[in-house]
Amino acid sequence: MERGSNILVFVEQRDGRIHPGSVQLFTAACDLCAKHGGEIHALVIGNEIAENVTAKVGQYGPKVVHVVDEPAFEYYNARTFCNALVQAIEAASAGVVLVATTSMSRDLAPRLAARLNAALATDCVDVEVGEDGGITIARPMYCAKCVAKMSVDPERIAILSIRSNTYQAAEVENPESAGAPNVNRLSVGVTDADQRARVTAVTRNEGATRDVTDADVVVSGGRSLKSAENFSLLEELAKELDAAVGASRAAVDAGYAAQSQQVGLTGKVVSPKLYVACGIDGAIQHLAGMRGSKVIAAINTKADAPIFNVATYGCVADLFDVVPHLTTEIRKLNGTV
């Protein structure tokens, strides 16, 4: 497939809810268009997609919103979604494809790059257009101890996955005046071979909490919490902050929290606006998973804990004293006392 001049933003959505990282991609796309040229297109994939989803996507200014809305796309399937993206790239005449760094894109982006013989850069924290018109990306390496800058081959389609909260989501001043977007409905052929493995249902855990990768605020706890019951202290604070509850690997291994809450190199990589580390010393594996947070607040009794080396604000104190007091003060601010 020939490399086009436009930018395609893949908007990830589930049950009508757009992933926050996908919305932020439009800011990166606008920055690229200002120097690279071309138009911004968007792609939404699913089944029985609500009109408000395409309307919301249209508010961020794409020239065309390409929609794949078929029963075969109710649940994620690497083969079928890859087929849809290939067709959308051709329809949009795209030279750059932007996806949010999520569990889905980690599986989908490499497959798409192999299919198109495209250039692939994952977990980018900066995307720029050089003087020669080529694209340069920056991505953390070696447990985020350094940031590498790389140039993308200008002759190949570029597939870039961008870490959430790297860019601020563009604000829509007047959504009602945006008007209906230009929608192009695509029909994607799906064969039996494409669906040799398929998802038939998705069952959520009872009382499932907010995913740490989606939240703007994450409150995490370590082994210092001493028990699963004590994680309720963090849950109360998280409720007041509209946050997700995370955990270190030590806390997960001890059975205090679920593996889905684990933040770190062997867990989930997060980059929220605020990360509150409670009783976490800051092992290098954990720091690699949360170092990209905009603001880091650490509470720990050990003044020499490594977490303080990356913290924006540090409090050398017992979390069992600080967290309940902090929760009470935030309740006062929220007017929920």
SULCORMO-V25155 format. One record per residue. N is the residue number from 1. SS is DSSP state (A for helix, B for strand, O for the rest). PHI is phi in whole degrees, 0 to 359 (* if undefined). Layout:
N_SS_PHI / N_SS_PHI
This chain:
1_O_* / 2_O_287 / 3_O_282 / 4_O_273 / 5_O_249 / 6_B_261 / 7_B_242 / 8_B_250 / 9_B_257 / 10_B_274 / 11_B_265 / 12_O_276 / 13_B_219 / 14_B_224 / 15_O_53 / 16_O_82 / 17_B_255 / 18_B_278 / 19_O_295 / 20_A_304 / 21_A_296 / 22_A_290 / 23_A_296 / 24_A_294 / 25_A_297 / 26_A_293 / 27_A_294 / 28_A_296 / 29_A_296 / 30_A_296 / 31_A_298 / 32_A_293 / 33_A_297 / 34_A_298 / 35_A_250 / 36_A_268 / 37_O_86 / 38_O_89 / 39_O_244 / 40_B_260 / 41_B_241 / 42_B_231 / 43_B_229 / 44_B_237 / 45_B_238 / 46_B_171 / 47_O_227 / 48_O_54 / 49_O_291 / 50_O_291 / 51_A_298 / 52_A_292 / 53_A_291 / 54_A_294 / 55_A_295 / 56_A_293 / 57_A_299 / 58_A_296 / 59_O_295 / 60_O_270 / 61_O_90 / 62_O_292 / 63_O_296 / 64_B_220 / 65_B_254 / 66_B_275 / 67_B_234 / 68_B_248 / 69_B_232 / 70_O_216 / 71_A_304 / 72_A_293 / 73_A_249 / 74_O_295 / 75_O_240 / 76_O_294 / 77_O_219 / 78_A_302 / 79_A_291 / 80_A_291 / 81_A_294 / 82_A_295 / 83_A_300 / 84_A_296 / 85_A_293 / 86_A_301 / 87_A_292 / 88_A_292 / 89_A_299 / 90_A_293 / 91_A_295 / 92_A_272 / 93_O_51 / 94_B_270 / 95_B_250 / 96_B_229 / 97_B_241 / 98_B_252 / 99_B_227 / 100_B_283 / 101_O_284 / 102_O_223 / 103_A_298 / 104_A_293 / 105_A_291 / 106_A_296 / 107_A_272 / 108_A_279 / 109_A_299 / 110_A_297 / 111_A_296 / 112_A_295 / 113_A_297 / 114_A_294 / 115_A_298 / 116_A_260 / 117_O_53 / 118_O_261 / 119_B_280 / 120_B_230 / 121_B_229 / 122_B_250 / 123_B_55 / 124_B_287 / 125_B_245 / 126_B_198 / 127_B_226 / 128_B_224 / 129_B_252 / 130_O_282 / 131_O_297 / 132_O_275 / 133_O_89 / 134_O_280 / 135_B_262 / 136_B_244 / 137_B_239 / 138_B_235 / 139_B_215 / 140_B_289 / 141_B_221 / 142_O_51 / 143_O_58 / 144_O_65 / 145_O_284 / 146_B_213 / 147_B_240 / 148_B_262 / 149_B_253 / 150_B_225 / 151_B_257 / 152_O_265 / 153_O_303 / 154_O_291 / 155_O_270 / 156_O_243 / 157_O_298 / 158_B_255 / 159_B_249 / 160_B_239 / 161_B_260 / 162_B_245 / 163_O_296 / 164_O_299 / 165_O_69 / 166_O_291 / 167_O_243 / 168_O_282 / 169_O_293 / 170_O_294 / 171_O_270 / 172_O_266 / 173_O_294 / 174_O_222 / 175_A_303 / 176_A_291 / 177_A_270 / 178_O_291 / 179_O_80 / 180_O_286 / 181_O_287 / 182_O_281 / 183_B_256 / 184_B_243 / 185_B_272 / 186_O_258 / 187_O_251 / 188_O_253 / 189_O_288 / 190_O_237 / 191_O_260 / 192_O_298 / 193_A_295 / 194_A_293 / 195_A_244 / 196_O_299 / 197_O_241 / 198_O_219 / 199_O_267 / 200_O_259 / 201_O_196 / 202_O_237 / 203_O_249 / 204_O_271 / 205_O_296 / 206_O_296 / 207_O_67 / 208_O_302 / 209_O_269 / 210_O_297 / 211_O_289 / 212_O_295 / 213_O_281 / 214_O_262 / 215_O_276 / 216_O_281 / 217_B_229 / 218_B_232 / 219_B_250 / 220_B_243 / 221_B_233 / 222_O_248 / 223_A_294 / 224_A_296 / 225_A_289 / 226_O_75 / 227_O_197 / 228_O_293 / 229_O_298 / 230_O_289 / 231_A_293 / 232_A_297 / 233_A_299 / 234_A_288 / 235_A_296 / 236_A_293 / 237_A_295 / 238_A_298 / 239_A_299 / 240_A_288 / 241_A_264 / 242_O_53 / 243_O_244 / 244_B_261 / 245_B_257 / 246_B_247 / 247_B_205 / 248_O_279 / 249_A_296 / 250_A_298 / 251_A_292 / 252_A_292 / 253_A_298 / 254_O_279 / 255_O_86 / 256_O_280 / 257_O_216 / 258_O_283 / 259_A_297 / 260_A_294 / 261_A_265 / 262_B_290 / 263_B_252 / 264_O_151 / 265_O_298 / 266_O_262 / 267_O_240 / 268_B_247 / 269_O_267 / 270_O_237 / 271_O_215 / 272_O_285 / 273_O_288 / 274_B_221 / 275_B_236 / 276_B_253 / 277_B_259 / 278_B_249 / 279_O_68 / 280_O_249 / 281_O_290 / 282_O_106 / 283_O_299 / 284_A_301 / 285_A_295 / 286_A_287 / 287_A_300 / 288_A_296 / 289_A_271 / 290_A_224 / 291_O_297 / 292_O_279 / 293_O_296 / 294_O_294 / 295_B_230 / 296_B_239 / 297_B_246 / 298_B_242 / 299_B_237 / 300_B_202 / 301_O_281 / 302_O_266 / 303_O_294 / 304_O_261 / 305_O_296 / 306_A_302 / 307_A_300 / 308_A_289 / 309_A_289 / 310_O_247 / 311_O_286 / 312_O_284 / 313_B_229 / 314_B_232 / 315_B_228 / 316_B_275 / 317_O_195 / 318_O_280 / 319_A_299 / 320_A_290 / 321_A_268 / 322_A_282 / 323_A_297 / 324_A_300 / 325_A_294 / 326_A_297 / 327_A_299 / 328_A_298 / 329_A_293 / 330_A_290 / 331_A_298 / 332_A_297 / 333_A_294 / 334_A_280 / 335_O_73 / 336_O_253 / 337_O_285
